[in-house]
């Protein structure tokens, strides 16, 4: 008999996050991509990469 290994907690959370984002994308693609652009700007701004932020706008 083979026993199935329990998934690590981070994989469980990753699956939940992917499912949530997939649902958001299906429901309202425009809002999803707007939020994605904003979070990308915040991420690159935190790393001091302002040239990337200007290319998004």
Secondary structure, 3 states (H helix, E strand, C coil): CCCCCCCCHHHHHHHHHHHHHHHHHHHCHHHHHHHHHHHHHHHHHHCCCHHHHHHHC
